[in-house]
Amino acid sequence: MSMLFDILLTASFWAAAVRIASPLIFATMGELICERAGILNLGIEGIMVIGAFSGWMAVYLGMGLWGGVAVAMLAGMLFGLLHATLTVPFGLSQHVVGLGVTLLATSTSYFAYRLILPEVTSPPKITPFQPLEIPYLVDIPLIGPALFAQTALTYAAFAVVAITAITLYRTPLGLAIRAAGESPGAVAAQGLSVTGLRMGAVIVGSGLMAVGGAFLTLSAFSSFFFEMVNGRGWICIALVVFGAWRPGKALLGALLFAGFDALQIRLQQTPIGQAVPYQMFLMAPYILSILALILMSRRAQVPAALMQPFNKGER
């Protein structure tokens, strides 16, 4: 038990948790925006992959880091446009389209990688975002190094949470988006375009998902390799439910999962890690997150029109 407290009371543990949570925050906010508008985006895993690849490749070919982020977001928005076109005006199955987008985006990334770098045996590295220390705040014990010595993309992730919350709950646009996911008929009765709102939400949300993927290559690992997203997209879908479709609670869910993940990495390096198979530690964050999801989602109120196609004039 003392070993556990020793880990929890180190600044490096909390800094790692925040860093691990950052890509989850971007992608979770993107998925939350989609679902608030009534569209389940199961393309999130593939969109994160295409974001990771396109952002890294753009920087590798000579663009700046923020240019790589922009390219990643654009790539995600293009796949979001594909998803939105098939699910909103055409009303196709959101499950099938989402899985198709994941397969298409993932295979496109791998094909482009082999096409551009056919002879490469190990992924080339780029110079990623470097930590930015905020003067005075970084000197706060425990909290300072964890929150105020991160890269610019981590700060951007927290800003995205604030912007998403303010937009959804403090602006007419946010009210319209939430209404499109709750009662699209009422939105249409007010003369607003349900199709436009839903498509816009999916496109913007997909762009944020791609930035979450780009975080992995531009801020965390500095290179692209296959399977690097490693199921993070599916975790983000669960985090939206965990957060009851609210940005603040979803942020706490991302930090909780990241904390579990950072903890299992450190436990593997202790005497306990020598006695227990490492696979037990790898699955621990997912088991604990599932338990937390079960406890928190019992009171969650699903958007009433989630996954329900809307055609103006039909009842």
C-alpha positions in Angstrom: 0.0 0.0 0.0 2.9 2.4 0.8 4.3 1.7 -2.6 1.0 2.8 -4.2 1.0 6.0 -2.2 4.6 6.7 -3.2 3.6 6.5 -6.8 0.5 8.6 -6.4 2.4 11.3 -4.6 5.0 11.8 -7.4 4.7 14.7 -9.9 5.9 12.5 -12.7 2.9 10.2 -12.3 0.4 13.0 -12.6 2.3 14.5 -15.5 2.2 11.2 -17.3 -1.5 10.9 -16.6 -2.3 14.3 -18.1 -0.1 13.5 -21.1 -1.8 10.1 -21.7 -5.2 11.8 -21.3 -4.6 14.5 -23.9 -5.3 12.5 -27.1 -8.4 11.0 -25.4 -9.6 14.5 -24.5 -9.5 15.7 -28.1 -11.2 12.6 -29.5 -13.8 12.4 -26.7 -14.9 16.0 -27.3 -15.2 15.2 -31.0 -17.3 12.1 -30.3 -19.4 14.0 -27.8 -20.2 16.8 -30.3 -21.3 14.1 -32.9 -23.5 12.3 -30.4 -25.0 15.5 -29.0 -26.2 16.2 -32.5 -27.7 12.7 -32.8 -25.0 10.8 -34.7 -22.9 8.0 -33.4 -19.5 8.1 -35.0 -17.9 4.7 -34.9 -15.3 5.9 -37.4 -13.4 7.5 -34.5 -10.7 4.8 -34.4 -9.8 5.1 -38.1 -10.1 8.9 -38.0 -7.5 9.0 -35.2 -5.2 6.8 -37.3 -5.5 9.0 -40.3 -4.9 12.1 -38.1 -1.8 10.5 -36.6 -0.4 9.6 -40.0 -1.3 12.7 -42.0 0.0 15.1 -39.3 3.2 13.3 -38.9 3.8 12.9 -42.7 3.1 16.6 -43.2 5.8 17.5 -40.7 8.2 14.9 -42.0 7.8 16.4 -45.5 8.7 19.9 -44.2 5.7 21.6 -42.7 5.7 23.1 -39.2 4.2 21.3 -36.3 1.0 23.5 -36.3 0.8 22.9 -40.0 0.8 19.2 -39.2 -2.0 19.7 -36.8 -4.0 21.6 -39.4 -3.4 18.9 -42.0 -4.5 16.2 -39.5 -7.7 18.1 -38.7 -8.4 18.6 -42.4 -8.0 14.9 -43.1 -10.3 14.1 -40.2 -12.9 16.5 -41.4 -12.8 14.9 -44.9 -13.6 11.5 -43.4 -16.2 13.2 -41.2 -17.8 14.6 -44.3 -17.9 11.1 -45.8 -19.5 9.7 -42.7 -22.0 12.6 -42.4 -23.0 12.4 -46.0 -23.8 8.7 -45.8 -25.6 8.8 -42.4 -27.4 12.2 -42.4 -29.0 12.9 -45.8 -28.9 9.3 -47.0 -29.9 7.8 -43.6 -27.6 4.8 -43.8 -26.8 2.7 -40.7 -24.5 4.7 -38.5 -23.0 1.5 -37.2 -22.1 0.1 -40.6 -20.9 3.5 -42.0 -18.8 4.1 -38.9 -17.0 0.8 -39.0 -16.5 1.3 -42.8 -14.9 4.7 -42.2 -12.6 3.1 -39.6 -11.5 0.4 -42.0 -11.1 2.9 -44.9 -9.2 5.5 -42.9 -6.9 2.9 -41.3 -6.1 1.1 -44.6 -5.6 4.4 -46.4 -3.0 5.4 -43.8 -1.1 2.1 -44.0 -1.2 2.1 -47.8 0.0 5.7 -48.1 2.8 5.0 -45.6 4.1 2.1 -47.7 3.6 4.1 -50.9 5.6 7.1 -49.7 8.2 5.2 -47.6 8.5 1.8 -49.4 12.1 1.1 -48.3 11.8 2.3 -44.7 12.3 -0.5 -42.1 11.9 1.7 -39.0 9.6 4.8 -38.7 11.5 8.1 -39.3 11.4 10.5 -36.4 10.5 14.1 -36.3 11.1 16.9 -33.8 7.8 16.9 -31.8 6.2 19.6 -29.6 8.4 20.4 -26.6 7.1 21.0 -23.1 6.3 24.6 -22.3 6.8 25.5 -18.7 4.5 28.3 -17.4 6.5 30.5 -15.1 5.6 30.5 -11.4 2.8 28.0 -11.8 5.2 25.2 -12.7 6.8 25.6 -9.2 3.6 24.6 -7.4 4.4 21.3 -5.6 2.9 18.2 -7.3 0.4 20.1 -9.4 2.8 22.5 -11.1 4.9 19.9 -13.0 1.8 17.9 -13.9 -0.3 20.7 -15.3 2.1 23.5 -16.3 5.0 21.7 -17.9 3.1 20.1 -20.8 3.3 20.6 -24.6 1.1 23.2 -26.4 -1.2 20.4 -27.6 -2.0 19.4 -24.1 -3.0 23.0 -23.2 -5.0 23.0 -26.4 -6.9 19.9 -25.3 -8.1 21.5 -22.1 -9.0 24.6 -24.0 -11.1 22.5 -26.4 -13.1 21.2 -23.4 -13.9 24.7 -22.2 -14.8 25.8 -25.7 -17.0 22.8 -26.2 -18.8 23.3 -22.9 -19.4 27.0 -23.6 -20.6 26.4 -27.1 -23.0 23.7 -26.2 -24.5 25.3 -23.1 -24.0 29.1 -23.6 -24.7 29.8 -27.2 -27.7 29.5 -29.6 -25.6 27.2 -31.9 -25.0 24.8 -29.0 -28.7 24.8 -28.1 -29.5 24.0 -31.8 -27.0 21.1 -31.8 -28.3 19.6 -28.6 -31.9 20.0 -29.9 -30.9 18.2 -33.1 -29.9 15.2 -30.9 -33.0 15.4 -28.7 -35.9 16.6 -30.9 -35.0 17.2 -34.5 -38.6 17.8 -35.4 -38.7 20.8 -33.1 -35.5 22.1 -34.7 -37.0 21.8 -38.2 -40.2 23.5 -37.0 -38.0 26.6 -36.0 -36.8 26.8 -39.6 -33.3 25.4 -38.9 -31.7 22.7 -40.9 -31.3 19.5 -39.0 -29.2 18.1 -41.8 -26.8 21.1 -41.7 -26.5 20.9 -37.9 -25.8 17.2 -37.8 -23.4 17.3 -40.7 -21.5 20.2 -39.3 -21.2 18.5 -35.9 -19.9 15.3 -37.4 -17.3 17.2 -39.5 -16.1 19.3 -36.7 -16.1 16.4 -34.3 -14.1 14.3 -36.7 -11.5 17.0 -37.0 -11.0 17.0 -33.3 -10.7 13.2 -33.3 -7.9 13.5 -35.9 -6.1 16.0 -33.8 -6.3 13.5 -31.0 -4.5 11.0 -33.3 -2.0 13.7 -34.3 -1.1 14.2 -30.7 0.4 10.7 -30.6 2.8 11.4 -33.5 3.5 15.2 -33.0 3.7 15.3 -29.2 4.0 11.8 -27.7 6.0 9.4 -29.9 7.5 11.6 -32.6 7.0 8.9 -35.3 4.2 6.9 -36.8 3.9 3.2 -36.5 1.1 0.7 -37.1 -1.4 0.0 -34.3 -0.3 3.1 -32.4 -3.8 4.2 -31.7 -4.4 0.9 -30.1 -8.1 1.1 -29.3 -8.1 4.6 -27.9 -11.0 5.5 -30.2 -13.2 2.9 -28.7 -12.3 4.0 -25.2 -13.4 7.6 -26.2 -16.8 6.3 -27.1 -17.1 4.8 -23.6 -15.8 8.0 -22.1 -18.7 9.9 -23.7 -21.2 7.6 -21.9 -19.1 7.8 -18.7 -19.4 11.5 -18.8 -23.2 11.4 -19.5 -22.6 13.4 -22.7 -21.2 16.4 -20.7 -17.8 17.8 -21.5 -16.6 18.3 -17.9 -17.5 14.8 -16.8 -16.0 13.3 -19.9 -12.8 15.2 -19.1 -12.7 13.6 -15.7 -13.3 10.2 -17.3 -10.3 10.7 -19.6 -8.1 11.7 -16.7 -9.3 8.7 -14.7 -8.5 6.2 -17.5 -5.1 7.9 -18.1 -4.4 7.6 -14.4 -5.1 3.9 -14.4 -2.9 3.5 -17.4 0.0 5.5 -15.9 -0.3 3.5 -12.7 -0.1 0.1 -14.4 3.1 1.2 -16.2 4.7 2.2 -12.9 3.5 -0.9 -11.1 5.3 -3.1 -13.6 8.5 -1.6 -12.5 8.0 -2.6 -8.8 8.6 -5.9 -7.1 4.9 -6.6 -7.6 5.5 -6.3 -11.4 8.1 -9.0 -11.2 5.7 -11.5 -9.6 2.6 -10.8 -11.6 2.3 -11.4 -15.4 2.5 -8.1 -17.3 -0.7 -8.9 -19.2 -2.6 -8.4 -15.9 -1.3 -4.8 -15.7 -2.1 -4.1 -19.3 -5.8 -5.1 -18.9 -6.2 -3.4 -15.5 -7.0 0.1 -16.8 -9.7 -1.3 -19.1 -11.3 -3.4 -16.3 -11.3 -0.5 -13.9 -12.7 1.8 -16.6 -15.5 -0.7 -17.3 -16.4 -0.8 -13.7 -16.4 3.0 -13.4 -18.5 3.1 -16.6 -21.1 0.8 -15.2 -21.4 2.8 -12.0 -21.5 6.2 -13.7 -23.7 5.4 -16.8 -26.7 4.1 -14.8 -27.9 7.7 -14.4 -26.8 8.8 -17.8 -29.5 10.3 -20.0 -28.9 9.4 -23.7 -29.8 12.0 -26.3 -33.3 11.0 -27.3 -32.7 11.1 -31.0 -29.3 9.5 -31.0 -28.9 7.2 -34.1 -32.3 8.1 -35.3 -32.4 9.4 -39.0 -34.4 12.4 -39.6 -36.3 13.3 -42.8 -38.1 16.6 -42.9 -41.9 16.0 -43.2 -41.8 12.5 -41.8 -43.1 11.6 -38.4 
